[in-house]
Amino acid sequence: MIGQIMLSLMILVILHELGHFLPSRWFNTRVEKFYLFFDPWFSLYKKKIGDTEYGIGWLPLGGYVKISGMVDESMDIEQMNSPAQPWEFRSKPAWQRLIIMLGGVTVNFILGFLLYAMVLFVWGEKFVPADQVKNGIYADSIGLQLGLQDGDKIISIGNQPFNKFNDRLLMKEIVFNNARAIKVERNDSTIEIPVKEGTIALLSSSKNSKLPIFGPRIPFVVNDILKDSPASKTDLKKEDKIIAINDTPTPYFNDFSRECKKLKFAPVRITAIRNQKDTLYILATTSDQGTLGIFPKGPDQYFETKRQTYSLGAAIPAGFHKGLGFLGDQFKAFGQMFKGKIKASESLGGFGSIGSMFGNEWIWERFWTMTAILSLILAVMNLLPIPALDGGYVVFLLWEIVTRRKPSDKFVEKAVTVGFFLLLALMVYANGLDIFRKWFQH
């Protein structure tokens, strides 16, 4: 997880800063430093080439380019007390300064769209057609709160047909697109389950957003048994089909799991079928967590996964469309925050939240998808009109272009200082939320 997030941030930071560096050089503006990570007091590596010192800092919270004649996060204001020089940022026309400041977010937007396209071209889109899930869904705890039941077959969510089996589609349609009802087939009848008040807050809560809502109902066929577990002390074998516990029928894995969790550190009798003909009765004692240490066959062994492939020509517009869809969802989420349907504190997260999205296993498809997402988020966040972010400088430049009056260096210096401490406080708060959720929230 740490390796993935570090590599992703390194790629994003270097390319973002390159977006400022290149137009600076095109407009003959001197760049004094180009750093990956911050270097207060000392750096891990540095080398000067021409007028620019290239280096790696020790504080992995981003990176920066130090452009001559500009008040930035380095807070080097001594040069601002001297007359402006031709190679300095402050000597350049406003339109050139605007291009320099927009260079970083431009690169992040382009990178995000291109990475989405690359993922589609290389891996395509993997999905399980919903019509393959013949036995319907099992509803997890959140699904039950929404009104779903075991055996339901989802037809649509709001106006969106449910063609690809994925519980995240339900979350997206309700949270972002304000879906008002879930249409399901239940006991050979079609019914509509209304979305209750407070559902958006329920689904977007930090403690619920990654939990399963529902899944496909599958038989409980043993795939593996954990070493030194309660099940390892029994005669259960791979390929045995478990159909009951303590004479309570459990035709599907979720049925067995629910019943078993009620029986913590308790003797149980398991009914299983071996070789499709022999019935076995096996005695065991559950753990203090209500488990036996049995790994079932997964859904991928019951359903034919389809993968939509893309040519390079088709992947580029599809990646652009997917990136725009992601950005659209983020703006809709902001709208839900303003309406009070989503708590801002539930949507904030620091490095822990970001790392958890990469996962503990290195999967390149997921890594590049996450990097595309972070690139677009970085672009949007940097466009916020906060001094010390690119968006703050853009506001100052647009003001100058419209009014033909340049904000004083002293005003910019104070604004950047305030903006820097605001961002620092936000970073501390976001990472503090991660710590609170991990250690104190249940």
C-alpha positions in Angstrom: 0.0 0.0 0.0 2.8 2.4 1.0 4.7 1.6 -2.2 1.7 2.2 -4.4 0.7 5.5 -2.9 4.3 6.8 -2.9 4.8 5.9 -6.6 1.5 7.4 -7.6 2.2 10.6 -5.7 5.7 10.8 -7.2 4.3 10.5 -10.7 1.6 13.1 -10.1 3.9 15.6 -8.3 6.6 15.5 -10.9 4.2 15.9 -13.8 2.3 18.6 -12.1 5.4 20.6 -11.4 6.6 19.9 -14.9 3.4 21.6 -16.1 4.6 24.8 -14.4 8.3 24.3 -15.3 8.0 23.9 -19.1 5.9 27.1 -19.8 8.2 29.0 -17.4 11.2 28.0 -19.6 9.2 28.7 -22.8 8.6 32.3 -21.6 12.3 32.7 -20.5 11.3 32.8 -16.8 14.0 31.5 -14.4 13.2 28.4 -12.3 15.5 28.3 -9.3 14.3 24.9 -7.9 12.5 21.9 -9.1 11.8 19.6 -6.1 10.0 16.3 -5.5 8.8 16.5 -1.9 9.6 19.4 0.4 13.0 20.2 1.7 12.8 22.3 4.9 16.3 22.6 6.4 17.9 19.9 4.2 17.3 17.8 1.1 18.0 14.1 0.4 19.5 14.9 -3.0 20.2 18.0 -5.1 22.0 18.8 -8.3 22.3 22.2 -10.0 22.0 22.2 -13.8 22.1 25.6 -15.4 20.0 28.0 -13.3 17.9 25.3 -11.7 18.6 23.1 -8.7 16.9 19.7 -9.0 16.3 17.8 -5.8 14.4 15.4 -3.6 13.1 16.6 -0.3 12.5 14.5 2.8 8.9 15.6 3.5 6.6 13.7 1.2 3.7 16.1 1.1 4.0 17.2 -2.5 6.6 19.1 -4.4 7.3 22.5 -5.9 9.1 24.7 -8.5 10.5 27.9 -7.2 10.1 30.5 -9.9 12.1 33.7 -9.7 10.1 36.8 -8.8 7.1 35.0 -7.4 5.7 34.8 -3.9 5.1 31.1 -3.3 5.2 28.4 -0.6 8.9 28.9 -0.1 8.0 32.3 1.3 11.3 33.8 -0.1 10.3 37.4 -0.2 13.7 39.0 -0.1 13.9 39.0 -3.9 10.6 41.0 -4.1 12.3 44.0 -2.4 14.7 44.3 -5.4 13.8 45.8 -8.8 12.1 43.4 -11.1 14.4 41.6 -13.5 13.5 40.5 -17.1 13.8 36.8 -16.2 11.4 37.0 -13.3 7.8 35.9 -13.1 6.6 39.3 -12.1 8.1 40.9 -15.2 6.1 38.8 -17.6 2.8 39.8 -19.2 -0.3 38.6 -17.3 -1.3 36.1 -20.0 2.1 34.4 -19.8 1.9 34.2 -16.0 -1.6 32.8 -16.3 -0.4 30.0 -18.6 2.4 29.2 -16.2 0.1 28.9 -13.3 -2.5 26.8 -15.2 0.2 24.5 -16.5 0.1 22.1 -13.5 -3.6 21.5 -13.4 -3.7 21.2 -17.2 -1.2 18.4 -17.1 -3.2 16.7 -14.3 -6.4 16.9 -16.3 -4.7 15.5 -19.4 -3.0 12.8 -17.4 -6.2 11.7 -15.7 -8.0 11.3 -19.1 -5.1 9.6 -20.7 -4.7 7.1 -17.9 -8.4 6.2 -18.0 -8.0 5.6 -21.8 -4.8 3.5 -21.2 -6.6 1.3 -18.7 -9.5 0.8 -21.1 -7.1 0.0 -24.0 -4.9 -2.4 -22.0 -7.5 -4.1 -19.7 -10.9 -3.1 -21.0 -13.9 -3.2 -18.6 -14.6 -6.3 -16.6 -18.1 -7.0 -15.4 -20.7 -9.7 -14.6 -23.9 -9.4 -16.5 -26.7 -9.0 -13.9 -28.9 -11.5 -15.7 -26.4 -14.3 -14.8 -27.2 -13.9 -11.1 -30.2 -16.3 -11.3 -30.6 -16.8 -7.5 -30.8 -13.1 -6.8 -28.9 -11.1 -4.2 -28.1 -11.5 -0.6 -28.6 -8.2 1.3 -25.9 -7.2 3.6 -26.6 -5.0 6.7 -26.8 -1.8 4.7 -28.8 -3.4 2.0 -31.3 -4.6 4.6 -31.6 -1.0 5.9 -32.4 0.1 2.4 -35.3 -2.4 2.2 -33.6 -5.0 0.1 -34.1 -8.7 0.8 -32.3 -12.0 0.1 -33.4 -13.3 -3.3 -34.3 -9.9 -4.8 -33.3 -9.4 -8.4 -32.5 -5.8 -9.1 -34.1 -4.4 -12.3 -33.2 -0.7 -12.1 -32.0 2.0 -9.7 -33.9 5.2 -10.4 -33.9 5.5 -14.2 -30.7 3.5 -14.6 -31.2 -0.2 -15.7 -29.1 -2.6 -13.6 -27.3 -4.5 -16.4 -23.9 -4.9 -14.7 -23.8 -6.6 -11.3 -22.1 -4.2 -9.0 -23.4 -2.8 -5.7 -21.3 0.4 -6.2 -23.8 1.3 -9.0 -26.5 1.5 -6.4 -24.4 3.9 -4.3 -23.6 6.0 -7.3 -27.2 6.4 -8.5 -28.5 7.2 -5.1 -25.7 9.5 -3.8 -24.8 11.3 -7.0 -27.9 11.1 -9.2 -30.7 11.3 -6.5 -32.3 8.0 -7.5 -35.7 7.8 -5.7 -36.5 4.1 -5.9 -35.0 0.7 -6.5 -37.0 -1.6 -8.7 -36.7 -5.3 -7.9 -38.2 -8.6 -8.8 -39.3 -10.3 -5.5 -41.3 -13.6 -5.3 -42.3 -13.4 -9.0 -43.6 -9.8 -8.5 -42.1 -6.5 -9.5 -42.0 -3.9 -6.7 -40.4 -0.5 -6.1 -38.5 0.2 -2.9 -38.6 3.9 -2.2 -35.3 5.5 -1.1 -35.8 6.7 2.4 -34.8 10.1 3.8 -31.2 9.9 5.1 -30.1 7.2 2.7 -27.5 9.4 1.0 -25.9 10.2 4.4 -26.0 6.5 5.3 -24.2 5.4 2.1 -21.7 8.2 2.0 -20.7 7.8 5.7 -17.0 7.0 6.0 -17.7 3.9 8.0 -20.2 2.6 5.4 -18.9 3.8 2.1 -16.6 0.7 1.6 -18.9 -1.9 3.1 -20.8 -4.2 0.8 -24.5 -3.4 0.2 -25.4 -6.7 -1.5 -23.8 -9.5 -3.4 -24.8 -12.5 -5.5 -26.2 -15.6 -3.7 -23.9 -18.5 -4.3 -23.8 -22.1 -2.9 -21.4 -22.8 -0.1 -18.8 -25.1 -1.7 -15.5 -25.5 0.3 -12.5 -24.0 -1.6 -9.9 -24.1 1.2 -9.6 -24.6 4.9 -7.5 -22.3 7.1 -4.6 -24.1 8.9 -5.2 -24.7 12.6 -8.8 -23.4 12.4 -11.8 -25.3 13.9 -12.7 -26.7 10.4 -9.1 -28.1 10.0 -9.8 -30.5 12.9 -12.8 -32.0 11.1 -13.3 -34.3 8.1 -14.4 -31.4 5.8 -12.7 -31.4 2.4 -12.4 -29.2 -0.6 -15.4 -29.4 -2.9 -17.8 -30.4 0.0 -21.1 -28.5 -0.3 -22.4 -27.3 3.0 -26.2 -27.1 3.2 -27.1 -26.7 6.9 -25.8 -25.9 10.3 -27.5 -27.3 13.4 -30.3 -28.5 11.1 -31.0 -24.9 9.9 -31.0 -25.0 6.1 -28.3 -22.8 4.6 -28.6 -23.2 0.8 -26.3 -20.2 0.2 -23.0 -19.1 1.7 -24.5 -15.9 3.2 -27.1 -18.0 5.0 -24.4 -20.1 6.6 -22.2 -17.1 7.5 -25.1 -15.4 9.3 -26.1 -18.4 11.3 -22.5 -19.2 12.2 -21.8 -15.7 13.5 -24.7 -16.2 16.0 -22.8 -19.2 17.5 -19.6 -17.9 19.0 -17.4 -20.5 20.6 -20.2 -23.1 20.4 -20.5 -26.7 19.3 -22.2 -27.0 15.9 -23.3 -29.8 13.6 -22.7 -29.2 9.9 -24.5 -31.0 7.1 -22.6 -31.3 3.9 -22.8 -33.2 0.6 -19.7 -34.9 -0.8 -19.4 -36.1 -4.4 -22.9 -34.9 -5.1 -24.4 -37.9 -3.3 -23.0 -38.6 0.1 -24.5 -36.8 3.1 -22.1 -36.0 6.0 -22.8 -34.8 9.5 -19.7 -33.1 10.9 -19.2 -31.8 14.5 -17.1 -28.7 15.1 -16.7 -25.8 17.6 -16.8 -22.3 16.3 -14.2 -19.6 17.2 -15.0 -16.8 19.5 -15.8 -14.7 16.4 -18.4 -17.2 15.2 -16.2 -18.6 12.4 -14.9 -22.0 11.3 -12.0 -21.0 9.0 -13.6 -22.2 5.7 -12.9 -20.3 2.5 -15.8 -20.8 0.0 -15.6 -20.8 -3.8 -16.0 -17.2 -4.9 -18.5 -15.6 -7.3 -16.0 -15.7 -10.2 -16.2 -19.5 -10.2 -20.0 -19.4 -10.7 -20.5 -16.5 -13.2 -19.0 -15.9 -16.6 -17.2 -12.6 -16.3 -17.3 -10.5 -19.5 -14.7 -7.9 -20.5 -15.5 -5.1 -22.9 -12.4 -4.4 -25.0 -11.4 -1.2 -26.7 -9.2 -0.3 -29.6 -6.9 2.6 -29.1 -9.2 4.8 -31.2 -12.2 3.9 -29.1 -10.3 4.0 -25.7 -9.3 7.6 -26.0 -12.9 9.1 -26.2 -14.2 6.4 -23.8 -11.4 7.4 -21.3 -12.3 11.1 -21.7 -16.0 10.3 -21.1 -15.2 8.2 -18.1 -13.0 11.0 -16.6 -15.7 13.5 -17.2 -18.2 11.2 -15.5 -15.9 11.0 -12.5 -15.5 14.8 -12.3 -19.3 15.1 -12.7 -19.9 12.8 -9.7 -17.5 14.9 -7.6 -19.3 18.1 -8.4 -22.6 16.4 -7.6 -21.1 15.3 -4.3 -20.2 18.9 -3.6 -23.8 19.8 -4.4 -25.1 17.2 -1.9 -22.8 18.7 0.7 -24.2 22.2 0.2 -27.7 20.7 0.5 -26.7 19.1 3.8 -27.2 15.5 2.5 -23.5 14.6 2.8 -21.4 15.7 5.7 -18.1 17.2 4.6 -16.3 15.5 7.5 -17.5 12.1 6.2 -16.0 12.8 2.7 -12.6 14.1 3.9 -9.6 11.8 4.3 -5.8 11.9 4.4 -3.1 9.6 3.3 -4.7 6.6 5.1 -7.9 7.0 3.1 -6.0 7.3 -0.1 -3.8 4.3 0.6 -6.8 2.1 1.5 -8.2 2.6 -2.0 -5.0 1.2 -3.5 -5.2 -2.0 -1.4 -2.5 -4.2 0.0 -2.0 -6.1 -3.2 -0.3 -4.6 -6.2 -2.7 -4.8 -9.1 -1.6 -2.6 -12.0 -5.1 -2.0 -13.4 -6.2 -0.7 -10.0 -3.0 1.3 -9.5 -3.3 3.2 -12.8 -7.1 3.7 -12.3 -6.4 5.2 -8.8 -3.6 7.3 -10.2 -6.1 8.7 -12.9 -8.6 9.5 -10.1 -6.0 11.2 -7.9 -4.7 13.2 -10.9 -8.2 14.6 -11.6 -8.8 15.3 -7.9 -5.4 17.1 -7.7 -6.4 19.2 -10.7 -9.8 20.2 -9.2 -8.3 20.8 -5.7 -5.5 23.0 -7.1 -8.1 25.1 -9.0 -9.8 26.1 -5.7 -9.5 29.9 -5.3 -7.3 29.6 -2.2 -4.1 31.6 -2.0 -1.1 29.2 -2.0 -2.9 27.0 -4.5 -2.8 27.5 -8.3 -6.4 28.6 -8.2 -5.6 31.5 -5.8 -2.9 32.8 -8.2 -5.3 32.5 -11.1 -7.8 34.6 -9.3 -5.2 37.3 -8.7 -4.2 37.2 -12.4 -7.8 37.3 -13.7 -8.4 40.3 -11.5 -5.3 42.0 -13.0 -6.4 41.2 -16.5 -9.9 42.5 -16.0 -9.1 45.6 -13.9 -5.6 46.3 -15.3 -4.5 46.7 -11.7 -2.0 44.3 -10.2 -2.4 43.3 -6.6 0.5 44.5 -4.5 3.3 42.0 -3.6 2.6 42.7 0.1 -1.1 41.7 -0.3 -0.1 38.5 -2.3 2.5 37.7 0.4 -0.1 37.9 3.2 -2.7 36.1 1.3 -0.4 33.2 0.5 0.7 33.0 4.1 -3.0 32.7 5.2 -3.7 30.2 2.5 -0.7 28.1 3.4 -1.8 27.8 7.0 -5.3 27.0 6.0 -4.1 24.2 3.8 -1.8 22.9 6.6 -4.8 23.0 9.0 -6.9 21.1 6.5 -4.2 18.5 6.0 -3.8 18.0 9.7 -7.6 17.7 10.1 -8.0 15.2 7.2 -5.3 12.9 8.5 -6.6 13.3 12.0 -10.0 12.0 10.8 -8.2 9.0 9.4 -6.6 8.3 12.8 -9.9 8.8 14.6 -11.7 6.5 12.2 -9.1 3.7 12.5 -8.7 3.8 16.3 -11.8 5.2 17.9 -14.7 4.8 15.5 -16.7 1.5 15.7 
